[in-house]
Amino acid sequence: MPLGENGVVVLHFYELCSKILGQQIAYEKEESDYYNFIVSETLLKIPASGLKYDAILVDEGQDFSDDMYKVVTSLLNEKTNNLTIALDEGQNIYHRKQSWKDLGVQAKGRLHRISYVYRCTKELHAFSSRFIGTNGSPPASSVAQQYGMFPDLYEYHGPKPQISQLQSMEEIIGFVADTIKKLVDQGECSCSDIAILYTMKSTQDSPEIQIPQMIGKALEKRGILYNWVSEDYRSKRSYDVTTDTVTISTIQSAKGFDYSRVFLIGLDLFDPAKGSEAEVKSLTYVGITRARYELSIPYVKRSDLISKLLACL
Protein backbone atom coordinates (compact mmCIF):
# COMPACT_ATOMS: atom_id res chain seq x y z
CA MET A 1 0.00 0.00 0.00
CA PRO A 2 1.48 3.40 -0.97
CA LEU A 3 2.12 6.34 1.34
CA GLY A 4 -0.20 9.33 1.03
CA GLU A 5 -3.87 9.84 0.23
CA ASN A 6 -5.80 6.57 -0.25
CA GLY A 7 -2.82 4.77 1.28
CA VAL A 8 -0.84 4.94 4.51
CA VAL A 9 -0.91 8.39 6.13
CA VAL A 10 1.54 9.23 8.94
CA LEU A 11 0.41 12.15 11.10
CA HIS A 12 1.31 13.87 14.35
CA PHE A 13 -1.85 13.81 16.50
CA TYR A 14 -2.25 17.58 16.34
CA GLU A 15 -1.60 17.48 12.61
CA LEU A 16 -4.62 15.19 12.41
CA CYS A 17 -6.63 17.70 14.45
CA SER A 18 -5.48 20.48 12.11
CA LYS A 19 -6.66 18.46 9.12
CA ILE A 20 -10.12 17.98 10.65
CA LEU A 21 -10.50 21.57 11.88
CA GLY A 22 -9.09 23.13 8.72
CA GLN A 23 -6.84 25.49 10.62
CA GLN A 24 -3.23 25.72 11.74
CA ILE A 25 -2.43 24.46 15.23
CA ALA A 26 0.61 24.99 17.43
CA TYR A 27 1.95 21.49 18.06
CA GLU A 28 3.87 22.45 21.21
CA LYS A 29 4.68 25.09 23.85
CA GLU A 30 1.07 26.11 24.52
CA GLU A 31 -0.83 25.75 27.80
CA SER A 32 -2.74 22.52 28.45
CA ASP A 33 -6.07 24.39 28.23
CA TYR A 34 -5.26 25.24 24.60
CA TYR A 35 -4.74 21.59 23.67
CA ASN A 36 -7.79 20.45 25.63
CA PHE A 37 -9.84 22.95 23.61
CA ILE A 38 -8.34 21.73 20.31
CA VAL A 39 -9.17 18.12 21.13
CA SER A 40 -12.75 18.92 22.18
CA GLU A 41 -13.32 21.01 19.03
CA THR A 42 -11.92 18.18 16.90
CA LEU A 43 -14.34 15.72 18.46
CA LEU A 44 -17.24 18.01 17.56
CA LYS A 45 -16.10 18.38 13.94
CA ILE A 46 -15.38 14.70 13.19
CA PRO A 47 -18.96 13.70 12.15
CA ALA A 48 -19.12 16.48 9.54
CA SER A 49 -15.62 15.73 8.23
CA GLY A 50 -16.59 12.30 6.89
CA LEU A 51 -13.03 11.15 7.59
CA LYS A 52 -12.60 7.44 8.31
CA TYR A 53 -9.64 5.05 8.36
CA ASP A 54 -9.79 1.28 7.84
CA ALA A 55 -6.90 0.74 10.25
CA ILE A 56 -5.16 2.97 12.79
CA LEU A 57 -1.82 2.45 14.54
CA VAL A 58 -1.17 4.65 17.58
CA ASP A 59 2.50 4.91 18.54
CA GLU A 60 3.65 6.13 21.97
CA GLY A 61 0.14 5.37 23.19
CA GLN A 62 1.03 6.10 26.81
CA ASP A 63 1.10 9.82 25.92
CA PHE A 64 -2.54 9.92 24.74
CA SER A 65 -5.31 11.23 27.00
CA ASP A 66 -8.79 9.71 27.06
CA ASP A 67 -10.16 12.46 24.80
CA MET A 68 -7.29 11.97 22.35
CA TYR A 69 -8.26 8.30 22.14
CA LYS A 70 -11.88 9.33 21.58
CA VAL A 71 -10.71 11.26 18.52
CA VAL A 72 -8.85 8.18 17.27
CA THR A 73 -11.71 5.73 17.81
CA SER A 74 -14.21 8.15 16.21
CA LEU A 75 -12.17 7.99 13.00
CA LEU A 76 -12.08 4.20 12.83
CA ASN A 77 -14.11 2.35 10.20
CA GLU A 78 -16.59 0.29 12.24
CA LYS A 79 -16.59 -2.51 9.67
CA THR A 80 -12.85 -3.13 9.83
CA ASN A 81 -12.41 -2.02 13.48
CA ASN A 82 -8.64 -2.42 13.19
CA LEU A 83 -6.94 -0.46 15.98
CA THR A 84 -3.41 -1.17 17.23
CA ILE A 85 -1.87 0.71 20.16
CA ALA A 86 1.85 0.50 20.94
CA LEU A 87 2.87 1.81 24.35
CA ASP A 88 5.47 1.53 27.09
CA GLU A 89 4.18 2.19 30.60
CA GLY A 90 7.72 2.97 31.75
CA GLN A 91 7.81 5.96 29.37
CA ASN A 92 4.57 7.48 30.64
CA ILE A 93 6.06 10.91 31.41
CA TYR A 94 2.61 12.56 31.53
CA HIS A 95 1.25 9.82 33.83
CA ARG A 96 -1.96 9.37 31.93
CA LYS A 97 -4.07 6.31 32.64
CA GLN A 98 -6.63 5.03 30.21
CA SER A 99 -9.74 2.97 30.84
CA TRP A 100 -9.93 1.00 27.59
CA LYS A 101 -13.44 -0.29 28.25
CA ASP A 102 -14.83 3.22 28.84
CA LEU A 103 -13.15 4.37 25.62
CA GLY A 104 -14.72 1.59 23.59
CA VAL A 105 -11.38 -0.12 22.96
CA GLN A 106 -11.68 -3.90 23.01
CA ALA A 107 -8.43 -4.69 24.80
CA LYS A 108 -9.41 -7.78 26.79
CA GLY A 109 -7.70 -10.88 25.42
CA ARG A 110 -5.93 -8.83 22.75
CA LEU A 111 -2.89 -7.67 24.72
CA HIS A 112 0.57 -8.72 23.54
CA ARG A 113 3.62 -7.96 25.69
CA ILE A 114 7.09 -7.97 24.16
CA SER A 115 9.06 -9.83 26.82
CA TYR A 116 12.41 -10.17 25.11
CA VAL A 117 15.22 -7.73 24.37
CA TYR A 118 15.49 -6.90 20.70
CA ARG A 119 16.74 -3.29 20.54
CA CYS A 120 19.60 -2.84 23.00
CA THR A 121 22.38 -4.82 24.65
CA LYS A 122 21.73 -7.06 27.63
CA GLU A 123 23.81 -4.70 29.76
CA LEU A 124 21.65 -1.69 28.91
CA HIS A 125 18.46 -3.68 29.36
CA ALA A 126 19.54 -4.88 32.81
CA PHE A 127 20.46 -1.33 33.83
CA SER A 128 17.18 0.21 32.66
CA SER A 129 15.17 -2.64 34.21
CA ARG A 130 16.81 -2.15 37.60
CA PHE A 131 16.18 1.58 37.41
CA ILE A 132 12.50 1.38 36.49
CA GLY A 133 11.86 -1.33 39.05
CA THR A 134 11.59 -4.52 37.03
CA ASN A 135 14.06 -7.31 37.60
CA GLY A 136 15.15 -7.87 34.02
CA SER A 137 14.61 -11.59 34.58
CA PRO A 138 14.41 -14.15 31.75
CA PRO A 139 11.10 -14.26 29.87
CA ALA A 140 8.27 -16.66 30.51
CA SER A 141 8.46 -20.18 29.08
CA SER A 142 6.38 -19.35 26.01
CA VAL A 143 8.87 -16.67 25.01
CA ALA A 144 11.89 -18.63 26.25
CA GLN A 145 11.29 -21.10 23.42
CA GLN A 146 12.12 -18.30 20.99
CA TYR A 147 15.45 -17.81 22.76
CA GLY A 148 16.23 -21.46 22.24
CA MET A 149 15.38 -21.34 18.54
CA PHE A 150 17.37 -18.16 17.82
CA PRO A 151 19.98 -17.79 20.58
CA ASP A 152 22.26 -15.46 18.61
CA LEU A 153 19.43 -12.96 18.10
CA TYR A 154 19.23 -12.22 21.82
CA GLU A 155 22.92 -12.48 22.80
CA TYR A 156 23.68 -8.84 22.09
CA HIS A 157 26.32 -7.56 24.52
CA GLY A 158 28.10 -4.25 24.98
CA PRO A 159 29.75 -2.04 27.60
CA LYS A 160 28.04 -1.17 30.86
CA PRO A 161 26.67 2.38 31.11
CA GLN A 162 29.31 4.95 32.02
CA ILE A 163 28.33 7.38 34.80
CA SER A 164 31.15 9.84 35.47
CA GLN A 165 31.51 12.97 37.60
CA LEU A 166 33.15 16.07 36.13
CA GLN A 167 33.81 19.54 37.54
CA SER A 168 31.49 21.73 35.46
CA MET A 169 29.01 21.80 32.59
CA GLU A 170 31.77 23.20 30.37
CA GLU A 171 33.96 20.20 31.21
CA ILE A 172 31.08 17.82 30.51
CA ILE A 173 30.44 19.33 27.08
CA GLY A 174 34.15 19.21 26.23
CA PHE A 175 34.32 15.57 27.33
CA VAL A 176 31.29 14.64 25.22
CA ALA A 177 32.57 16.48 22.14
CA ASP A 178 36.05 14.92 22.45
CA THR A 179 34.56 11.44 22.84
CA ILE A 180 32.37 11.89 19.76
CA LYS A 181 35.33 13.20 17.76
CA LYS A 182 37.30 10.08 18.69
CA LEU A 183 34.42 7.72 17.84
CA VAL A 184 33.93 9.30 14.43
CA ASP A 185 37.63 9.63 13.56
CA GLN A 186 38.30 6.00 14.45
CA GLY A 187 35.31 4.82 12.42
CA GLU A 188 33.59 3.28 15.44
CA CYS A 189 30.31 5.09 14.86
CA SER A 190 28.71 7.41 12.31
CA CYS A 191 27.45 10.83 13.38
CA SER A 192 23.87 9.84 12.55
CA ASP A 193 23.98 7.12 15.21
CA ILE A 194 25.04 9.45 18.03
CA ALA A 195 22.72 11.56 20.19
CA ILE A 196 23.31 14.12 22.92
CA LEU A 197 20.15 14.41 25.02
CA TYR A 198 19.74 17.24 27.52
CA THR A 199 17.19 17.84 30.28
CA MET A 200 17.03 21.65 30.17
CA LYS A 201 18.38 24.53 28.09
CA SER A 202 20.14 26.28 30.96
CA THR A 203 21.02 25.82 34.62
CA GLN A 204 19.35 27.65 37.51
CA ASP A 205 22.72 28.95 38.68
CA SER A 206 23.71 30.24 35.22
CA PRO A 207 20.57 30.96 33.15
CA GLU A 208 22.66 32.86 30.61
CA ILE A 209 24.46 29.64 29.65
CA GLN A 210 22.51 27.91 26.87
CA ILE A 211 23.45 24.23 26.96
CA PRO A 212 22.35 23.24 23.41
CA GLN A 213 24.28 26.14 21.87
CA MET A 214 27.36 25.26 23.94
CA ILE A 215 27.17 21.68 22.69
CA GLY A 216 26.81 22.85 19.10
CA LYS A 217 29.82 25.18 19.35
CA ALA A 218 31.95 22.42 20.90
CA LEU A 219 31.08 20.04 18.06
CA GLU A 220 31.68 22.71 15.41
CA LYS A 221 35.11 23.42 16.90
CA ARG A 222 35.99 19.75 16.34
CA GLY A 223 34.58 19.64 12.82
CA ILE A 224 31.52 17.58 13.75
CA LEU A 225 28.20 18.36 12.03
CA TYR A 226 25.09 18.37 14.22
CA ASN A 227 21.33 18.86 14.11
CA TRP A 228 19.54 20.60 16.99
CA VAL A 229 16.27 18.72 16.62
CA SER A 230 14.34 20.31 19.49
CA GLU A 231 15.13 23.93 18.58
CA ASP A 232 11.56 24.39 17.29
CA TYR A 233 8.76 22.45 15.60
CA ARG A 234 10.15 23.07 12.11
CA SER A 235 13.45 21.45 13.06
CA LYS A 236 11.55 18.45 14.45
CA ARG A 237 9.38 18.22 11.35
CA SER A 238 12.38 18.25 8.99
CA TYR A 239 14.48 15.87 11.08
CA ASP A 240 16.03 13.11 8.98
CA VAL A 241 17.62 10.43 11.15
CA THR A 242 19.66 9.16 8.17
CA THR A 243 21.52 12.47 7.68
CA ASP A 244 25.10 12.06 8.91
CA THR A 245 24.91 14.57 11.75
CA VAL A 246 25.01 14.22 15.54
CA THR A 247 21.55 14.70 17.07
CA ILE A 248 21.12 17.27 19.85
CA SER A 249 17.71 16.99 21.48
CA THR A 250 15.64 17.11 24.62
CA ILE A 251 14.70 13.72 26.00
CA GLN A 252 11.04 14.35 25.14
CA SER A 253 11.79 15.05 21.47
CA ALA A 254 13.90 11.90 21.20
CA LYS A 255 10.98 9.62 22.05
CA GLY A 256 10.47 7.07 19.32
CA PHE A 257 14.12 7.21 18.23
CA ASP A 258 17.16 5.22 19.27
CA TYR A 259 20.89 5.56 18.67
CA SER A 260 23.98 3.43 19.02
CA ARG A 261 25.66 5.94 21.34
CA VAL A 262 23.78 8.27 23.68
CA PHE A 263 25.14 10.98 25.96
CA LEU A 264 22.63 12.01 28.62
CA ILE A 265 23.39 15.48 30.01
CA GLY A 266 21.82 17.31 32.94
CA LEU A 267 20.14 14.56 34.94
CA ASP A 268 21.67 16.16 38.04
CA LEU A 269 19.95 19.46 37.18
CA PHE A 270 16.38 18.27 37.73
CA ASP A 271 14.59 20.55 40.20
CA PRO A 272 12.52 18.41 42.65
CA ALA A 273 10.11 21.34 43.08
CA LYS A 274 9.22 21.41 39.37
CA GLY A 275 8.19 17.81 38.87
CA SER A 276 7.16 14.74 40.80
CA GLU A 277 9.58 11.92 41.47
CA ALA A 278 7.51 9.69 39.19
CA GLU A 279 7.74 12.18 36.31
CA VAL A 280 11.50 12.52 36.68
CA LYS A 281 11.87 8.74 36.83
CA SER A 282 9.83 8.20 33.68
CA LEU A 283 11.69 10.92 31.77
CA THR A 284 15.05 9.48 32.85
CA TYR A 285 13.92 6.03 31.75
CA VAL A 286 13.02 7.43 28.32
CA GLY A 287 16.50 8.93 28.08
CA ILE A 288 18.47 5.83 29.01
CA THR A 289 16.41 3.60 26.73
CA ARG A 290 17.31 5.68 23.66
CA ALA A 291 20.71 3.93 23.66
CA ARG A 292 21.15 0.67 21.76
CA TYR A 293 24.82 -0.03 22.47
CA GLU A 294 26.55 2.53 24.70
CA LEU A 295 25.27 5.04 27.25
CA SER A 296 27.23 7.82 28.94
CA ILE A 297 25.83 9.91 31.81
CA PRO A 298 28.24 12.67 32.87
CA TYR A 299 27.25 14.81 35.86
CA VAL A 300 28.56 17.55 38.16
CA LYS A 301 26.47 17.21 41.33
CA ARG A 302 25.68 13.84 42.89
CA SER A 303 21.93 14.27 43.29
CA ASP A 304 19.51 11.65 44.59
CA LEU A 305 18.74 10.66 41.01
CA ILE A 306 22.42 10.18 40.14
CA SER A 307 22.87 8.07 43.29
CA LYS A 308 19.97 5.86 42.23
CA LEU A 309 21.47 5.44 38.76
CA LEU A 310 24.88 4.54 40.21
CA ALA A 311 23.20 1.91 42.39
CA CYS A 312 21.75 0.30 39.25
CA LEU A 313 25.15 -0.39 37.66
N, C-alpha and C positions, 0 to 999 in steps of 0.2 A: 504494500500500500504506500503511495507517495506521500511526501510531506506537503502541507498546505491545504487549501480549501478542498473539500471532498476527500480528504485523506487524513493523515495524522497532523494534528495541530498542537504545538507546544506553547503554552502560555503561562506567564506569571499570573497568580490569582487575581491581582488587581488589574492586570492587563485584560483578563476575562471580564471583570466588572466594567472596565472602560469600554469594551466592545459592546456590552449589553446596554449601557447607559448612553453611549454615543458622545462621550465627553472625555477630556483628558483628566487623568487622576495622578496625584503624587503618590508614588509607590513606597515612599519612606519619609521619615523625619517629620511626620505630622502627629498631632495628638491622637490618642486612642479614640476619642469621641468622633473625630473626623472619619476614621476607618469604620467605626461602628455605623455611622450614618451612610457611608458608601455601600456597605454590605446590605443594610436594610432597604435602601433605595434599589439596589440590584435585585433583591428578592421580589420587590413590587413590580419591576419591569420585565421579569423573565417571561410571564405568560404572554405578553404582547410581542415579545421578541421572536417567538417561534423557534428559538434555537434549541436543538437537541443533539445529543451525541450517543452513538451506539455503544461506545465503551469509554470509560474514563479511568485514568490512572492518576492517583494523587500521590505525589512524592513529598517526603518530609511531613507526613500526615500529623505528627505530634504538634505541629505549629498551627493547625487549623482550629478555629473556635467552632462551637456548635452552629452558629449562624453561617459561617463559611461553608460548613458541610451541607447545610440546607440549600445553599446556592448550588453546590455540586450535584446533590441528589435531584434537585428540581430540573437540571439539564439532562438527566439520564433518560434515554429511551426506555420506556417501561417494558417494551417487548423483549429487548435484549437484556436489560437489567445487569449490565456487565460493569461492575465497579470494583477496582482494586486499590487498596490503600497500603502504602509502604511507610512504616514509621519505626522509630527507635525511641523507646520510652526514656532511655538514658540521656537523649539529646533534647528533652522537653524543657527548653530554657524559658518558655513562657508559662509553664506549669498549667497547661490546659488539660482538662479531663473531659472525655466525651462519653456520652451514654448512647451507644450504637442503636439500641432498641428504640429509644425516644426519637432518634434521628431517622428512623426507617431503614437503617443499614442492617442487613441480615448477616451478622457476624458469627452467630452461633454455629459451631461445627465447620466453619470455613476459615479458621485461623491457622496460619502456617508460620512457625518460628524457625528462623535460620540458626541452628545450634552449632554450626562449625565455623572455623576461621577460614575465610577465603580471601581477605583483602590485605591483611598485614601479617607481620611475623608473629611467631608464638610469644616472643619476648614482649612485644608491644601489646598483644592481646592480654597477656597475664597482668601486665602493669595497669592497663585501663580497667580490667575486671576487678582487680584489688581496689582501685580507687573508687569505682562506682558502687562497690559493695557486693559484687557477685564473685564467686570463688574461682571462676575460670576453669572449672573442672571438666573432665572429658564428657562428651555428649551422651545422651541416652542411647540405649542399645540399638534402636531403630536407625539412628544416625551413625552409630559406631560401625555399622556394617559398611557404610560408604568409606570410612577410613580404611577398612581392611581391603576394599576393592581398589582404592586409589591412594595408597599411602604417601606417595611422593607429592601429591597435590596439597597435602596438609602439613608436610614437614618443611615449612618455610621459616628459616631462622635468620636472625640478624643481631646487631648489637643491642644491649640494654639501653634504655633511655638515659641520656646524660643530663644531670641536674647540677649546675655549677654556679658558685657564688663569685661575683665580680664586684668591683669597687663603685661603679657608677653606670648610669645608662649609656654614657658615651663609650665606656669601656665595653659594655655589652654589644653595642652596635658595631664597634670596631672588630670585636671577636667574631660576630656573626658574618660580617662582610669578608673578613680574612678567611674564614672557614669555607665560605661559598666560593671565593676565588680559588682556593686550593682544590676543592672538589671539581670545579669546572676545568681548571688548567690540567689536572691530572686525568681528565676524562672519566671520572667516577660517576658523574651525574650531569645531565643537561640542565640548563637554566629553567626550562619549562617544568621540570619535576622537582623544583625547590620552592618552598613557600616560607615567608616570614609573617607570622600572625601576631598581631598586637591586641592588647585589651583596651587601650585608650590612647587618644591622640597626644595627650600631654600629662605630666605629673602634677599633683596638687602643689608640691613644693616649687615647681618651676613651670607654671602654665605657659610661659613664653616659648618653651622648648617643644617643638612639634615632632613627635617621634617618627611618623611616617616620612616626613621630609628629611630628617636626619638619616634614616635608613637609606633613602634614595640617593642622597649625596654621597654616603659612604660607598655604595655600590658603584655609582658613577665614577668615583675617584679610582676605583679598581678596574674600570672598564667593563663592568657587568651591567647588562640591560635589565630593566625591571618594568613592571606594570603595577601601578597602584590601583588595585581593583575597586576598593571601597571609597575612592575619592568622592564619587557621586554616582547617581543612577546610570548616567550615560556610560561611565567607565565600566560599570557592572554589565550593562546591556551589551557592550561591544567586546567583552572579555572572551578571548580565544585561548583556551588552555593549551593548545598545540603550538602557539607562538613561543619561540625560544627566548623567553624572558622570565626572570625571577618574579614570583607573585608576592606582592605586599598587600595584606588584607586584614580586616578585623576578623575575629573568630566567626562572628555571625555571618559575614558575607562569604566565608569559605565553606559553609554548610553545603553538602552535596558534592564537594570536591575532595580529592585526596592526592597526596604527593609522596614521592619517595623520601625526601628529606624535609622535615618541618622544624622551624625554629619558633618557639613560643615565647614571646616577650611580654613582660609586664604582669605576670600572674601575681607578683608580690605587691602590685599597685592597687589591687581591688580594695575599695572602701567598704567596710562592713556595713556602714550606715546607709549605703546607696543600693543595697540589694540583699536579699535573703541568702542564707547559707546554701539553701537548695538551688537557688538560681546560679550562684557562683559555681557550685559543684557541677551542675549541668553544662554550663558554658565551658568550664575547664575540660570536661569530658569530651565535648565537641572538638575542642582544640587538639587534645592529645590523640584523638582518633582520626585526625586528618592525615597522620603519618602512616605510610605503608612499611617503611624499612628502618628509618632512623629518626629519632626525636631528640631535640636539644632544648632544654629549659634553663636559660641563664637568668639569674636574679641578683638583686642587690641586698634586699632586706629579707631575713628569714621570717616570713609571716606564718600564721597558722596553716594557711593553705600550702605553702612550700614545705612545711614540716610534714604535712599529711602525704604529700607527693613523695618526699624522701623515704617515708616509711613504707611506701608501696614498691620500692625498688627490690 
